[in-house]
């Protein structure tokens, strides 16, 4: 089954919408501090997804162009660097800036909720002939 190339764009939009909603709800539940924490978490989630999508698209383009195995290593290094930066920013947000942990965790979880929402809503569409190919198999 082939994935709709626009699914990543749908997830990005869902990240923004859910991030705003979670930030508003956190403001109602925990006040300004919770709103700030959820907003920072949601912003990190959106930037994290953007980076993953960018690295993934670049990797797919390179593989389609006949990339070498060395370029696969470059992708792995890029992902490790991205995760290292993300972990560092989460640590700074919670331990140094002392953002409230629960609203921050809800904000950064936007990424997971967006993928689930788009996946359940039909974000990954099979190609028109996939049903015919599955019936032949």
N, C-alpha and C positions, 0 to 999 in steps of 0.2 A: 504494500500500500504506500502510495506516494503522499507526502505531506504538502499541504497548501503552503506556498512560499510566503503568503501574507500572514501566517499564524504568528510569526514573531512580532509583526506590527500590531496585531490584535492584542497580544499579550502586553506589549509596551503600553498601549492605550488603556488596557484594563489595569495595569500597574498604577498609572496616573489617577484614574478614577477611584480605584479602591484606596489608594494612598490618601487622597483628599478626604474620602469618607471616613477612613479609620482615624485620620488626624482630627476630624471634627468630633467624632464620637469620643475619642480620648480626651478632647477638651471638655466635653460635657461630663465625663466620668471622673477625670483627675485634675481638671483645671488647666491653667496655662502651662504648668510644668509637664503634665502628661501630654498636652497638645504638642509642645515642643519636642518631647521625646519621640512621640509617634511620627511626627513630621520628619525628624532627622532619620529615623529608622526607615520610613517609606522612601525618602530621598536616596538613601544608601541602596535600598532594594532596587530602585529604578536605575540607578547608575550601574549597579552590579549586573542587572539583566542586559542593559545596553552593551556593556563590555563583553559579556558572554556571547550575545548575538553578533557583535562585530567580529570577535575572534572566530566564531563558528562560520559565519559567512565567508570570511577571508580563507579559512581552511578549506571549505567546500570549493571555492573558486580555484584554489591552488591544486586541489586533487583533480578537479575536472581538467585543468591545464597540464596534468601529468607531473605533479609534485613528487619530489624525492622523499625518502624516509627522513632525511635531515630536517625537512620542513615540518614533519609531524612532531619532531622533537621541539622545534621552535614553538609550535602551538602549545605543547605541554608546558614549556617554560613560561609562556605568556599566561596560561591559566594559573600556574603556581604563583606567579608574581601578582596577578589580580587578586587571588585569594589571600595572599600575604598582606597586601594593602588593605583589603576588606577587613581581615581580622584585626589589623592594627587600628583601623578607624573605629571598629566596634569597641575595642578595648578603650580607646581614648574617650569615646562617647559615654561609656558606662562608668569607667573607673576614674578618669581624669575630670571630665566635665560633670560627671555624676548625674546623668540623665536618669529618669525613673526607668527601671529595667522592664517592667511589664508593658507599659505603653510603647517603649522602644522595640521590644520583641514583637509586639503586634504590628508595628509599622514595618519592620524589616521582613515580616512574614507575608507582606503583600505579594511578593514574588511568587510564593507557593500558591496563594489563593488565586492569583491571576491565571497561572498555568492550569489549575483545576477548573476554573470558571470557563476559560476558553476551550479546554479539552472537552468538558461536558456539553458546552454549547455548540459543538461541531466545528471547532477551530481547525481541526485536522480533517480535510476533505479528501476522500479517495478520488482517484482519477476516474473519469466517466466510464472507462472500459474495464475497471478493476473487477466489477461484478461478473462480467463476461469471462475474464481470465480465471476468477475463482471457481466459476461453474465448470470450466473446462478441466480444472485440476483434479 
